[in-house]
Each structure stands twice: as structure tokens, then as C-alpha cells.
Amino acid sequence: MEHKTFERSVPEGYREVYHIDAANKKTGVLMTLGSLFIAAILIFVFFKTAGKIDIDLSGLFKYYIVFLVSMIAYIVLHELTHGAVYKALTKEKLRFGITWSAAFCGVPDIYTYRSVALGSLVAPFALFTVILIPVLAWLRGFDAGWYIAVGVIFSLHVSGCVGDLYMTLLFLSKFKDPATLMRDTGPEQWIYMKDQ
């Protein structure tokens, strides 16, 4: 028998135990402040560890353009990574979008089991951390300007995962039952657990 990865509706005997809405003003502001705090700390660390910075001011434009293009590409690839995991594990229709506080990818028509939810939540953080850390290690001894530029991208990557990491921590600490379900519309997530 094939392992079920989702349900079409909440099964009997389940109840909603948690709900979060990133588009909600209070939640969005708290997540944005958390993101900014993490980004500020990491950016400070990259500037402190960059060594001697010898950037030709006439070359700042290239750093700015590469940074801007990289951040737009990163946001798109981050959400596509969530979507790739959801699609691979459920084959269901994805929903992409953006709110004032976050870009998102969800599968609004189903309720995924904990393993699928965790896989999708962790995938962008894991993938881009594994890609960016070796690049940073190489650049640190090679070019301080590019090291800082990629360091800022890495900082924004980690801080941009704050919502994903928050939900991951909830699953790892509070919602450990493999039968836990999550409905993910993108900006909103609902968690359901079996009644004990």
C-alpha cells in the first residue's frame, strides 16, 4: 500500500490546534522585525570578517545590479523550491503569490501530513545554505567586495526563512505526531492533530 502524503479533507477525529497568517498585520510585523534582526546580525558578521575592503567606487554599480538581480532570482527560486517538494510529494496544484509581508507557495486544496509539510518548509533553507556557504568560503580569501555582496544575500536568505524556520520548530517541538496535518494556502497555515 502506498504511503499517504495528504488528505482531501480533515479526517474525523482531528481538530485545529494552530493557525498563523503572515498577511495578518501583527504577525507580519513581528516576522518582519525578526527577519530584520537576523539580517542585521549576519550582515554585521560578514562585514567584520571580510578583511580589507578595497572596492573601487566606480564599480559599486555592478555589485548593486548583481545584488538586485540575485535577490529577485532568490525569492523566485525559494518559492519554487517549496513548490517542487509539494509537487513531488503530492502532485497537487500549487498556489504562488505575494502579500505585503511575504512571497509564498502553498497547496490550498489539500491537508499534507507532517513529513510533507516539514520537507517543504525546510527545503529552501537547506538547499540555499548548502549552495551559499561554499561560495562564501571561497570568496572570503579571494575578494572582500564579492564576499560581502554574497554575505548580504546569505543574510537575507536566512532572515527570509524566518517563517519557514518558525513553523519547522513548531513541528519539531510541539507537533511531533506523524499523523499531524497542515493546510498551507501560502500566507496561512492551519495545523490539525488527532484528538487524544
C-alpha positions in Angstrom: 0.0 0.0 0.0 1.3 3.5 -0.9 2.1 5.8 1.9 -0.4 8.7 2.1 1.1 12.2 1.9 -2.1 14.2 2.2 -5.9 14.2 2.8 -8.6 16.0 0.7 -10.4 17.0 3.9 -9.8 16.9 7.6 -10.4 13.3 8.8 -12.9 12.6 11.6 -11.3 12.8 15.0 -9.0 15.7 14.1 -9.1 19.3 15.5 -7.4 22.5 14.6 -4.6 23.2 17.1 -2.7 26.1 15.4 -3.3 28.8 12.8 -0.9 31.5 11.5 -1.4 34.2 8.9 1.6 36.0 7.5 -0.7 38.6 5.9 -2.1 39.5 9.3 -0.7 42.9 10.3 0.6 41.9 13.8 2.1 38.6 12.6 3.6 40.2 9.5 5.2 43.0 11.6 6.6 40.5 14.1 8.1 38.3 11.4 9.5 41.3 9.5 11.1 42.6 12.7 12.6 39.1 13.4 13.9 38.9 9.9 15.5 42.4 10.1 17.1 41.5 13.4 18.6 38.3 12.0 19.7 40.0 8.8 21.4 42.9 10.7 23.4 40.5 12.9 24.6 38.4 9.9 25.4 41.4 7.8 27.5 42.8 10.7 29.3 39.4 10.9 30.1 39.4 7.2 31.5 43.0 7.3 33.6 42.2 10.3 35.0 39.0 8.7 35.6 40.4 5.3 39.1 41.7 5.9 40.5 44.7 4.0 37.8 46.0 1.7 39.2 47.7 -1.4 36.2 48.5 -3.6 36.5 50.9 -6.4 33.6 53.3 -6.0 33.1 53.3 -9.8 32.5 49.5 -9.5 29.7 49.8 -6.9 27.1 49.8 -9.6 28.0 46.2 -10.6 27.6 45.0 -7.0 24.2 46.7 -6.8 22.9 45.2 -10.1 24.2 41.7 -9.2 22.7 42.0 -5.8 19.3 43.2 -7.1 19.1 40.5 -9.8 20.2 37.9 -7.3 17.6 38.8 -4.7 14.8 38.7 -7.2 16.0 35.4 -8.5 16.4 34.1 -5.0 12.9 34.9 -3.9 11.5 33.2 -7.0 13.8 30.1 -6.5 12.9 30.0 -2.8 9.2 29.7 -3.5 9.8 27.3 -6.5 11.8 25.0 -4.1 8.8 24.9 -1.7 6.6 24.1 -4.7 9.0 21.4 -6.1 8.8 19.5 -2.8 5.0 19.9 -2.6 4.6 18.8 -6.3 6.9 15.9 -6.0 5.2 14.5 -2.9 1.6 15.4 -3.6 1.2 16.0 -7.4 -1.4 18.7 -6.5 -2.0 22.2 -7.8 0.3 24.8 -6.3 -0.6 28.4 -5.5 2.1 31.2 -5.7 1.7 34.8 -4.7 2.9 37.7 -2.7 1.5 39.7 0.2 2.8 42.9 1.8 4.9 40.8 4.2 5.9 37.7 2.2 6.1 35.8 -1.1 4.5 32.4 -0.8 3.8 29.0 -2.3 1.1 26.7 -0.9 -1.2 23.8 -1.7 -4.5 25.2 -0.6 -6.8 22.3 -1.7 -5.3 19.6 0.5 -4.1 18.8 4.0 -0.5 17.5 4.0 0.9 15.1 6.5 3.7 16.3 8.8 6.6 14.8 6.8 5.4 16.6 3.6 5.0 19.8 5.4 8.4 19.6 7.1 10.0 18.7 3.7 8.6 21.7 2.0 9.3 24.1 5.0 13.0 23.1 5.3 13.9 22.6 1.6 14.7 26.3 0.6 16.8 26.9 3.8 18.7 23.6 3.4 19.3 24.0 -0.4 20.4 27.6 -0.5 22.5 27.3 2.7 24.4 24.3 1.2 25.0 26.3 -2.0 25.9 29.7 -0.5 28.3 28.6 2.3 31.0 27.1 0.0 30.7 30.2 -2.2 31.3 32.4 0.8 34.2 30.3 2.0 35.8 30.6 -1.4 35.1 34.4 -1.7 36.5 35.2 1.8 40.0 34.5 0.7 39.5 35.9 -2.8 37.5 39.1 -3.0 36.2 41.1 0.0 33.7 43.0 -2.1 32.0 39.9 -3.5 32.3 38.2 -0.2 30.2 41.0 1.4 27.7 41.0 -1.5 27.1 37.3 -1.3 27.2 37.6 2.5 24.3 40.1 2.4 22.4 37.7 0.1 23.1 34.8 2.5 21.9 37.1 5.4 18.7 37.9 3.6 18.3 34.2 2.7 18.4 33.2 6.4 16.3 36.1 7.5 13.8 35.4 4.7 13.4 31.8 6.0 12.2 33.1 9.4 8.6 32.0 8.8 9.6 28.6 7.5 12.0 28.0 10.4 9.4 29.1 12.9 6.9 26.5 11.5 9.7 23.9 11.4 10.5 24.5 15.1 6.8 24.1 15.9 6.7 20.7 14.1 9.9 19.6 15.8 8.9 20.7 19.3 5.2 20.7 19.6 3.5 18.8 16.7 5.6 15.6 16.7 2.8 13.1 15.8 3.4 11.8 12.2 -0.4 12.0 11.7 -0.4 15.8 12.1 -1.9 17.6 9.1 -1.2 21.0 7.7 -3.2 23.1 5.3 -1.0 25.6 3.6 -2.6 28.3 1.4 0.6 30.2 1.2 0.3 33.1 3.6 -1.8 31.0 6.0 -1.1 27.6 7.7 -3.5 25.6 9.8 -2.3 22.6 11.8 -4.7 19.7 12.8 -4.0 16.9 15.2 -5.9 13.8 16.2 -7.9 14.1 19.4 -6.2 12.1 22.1 
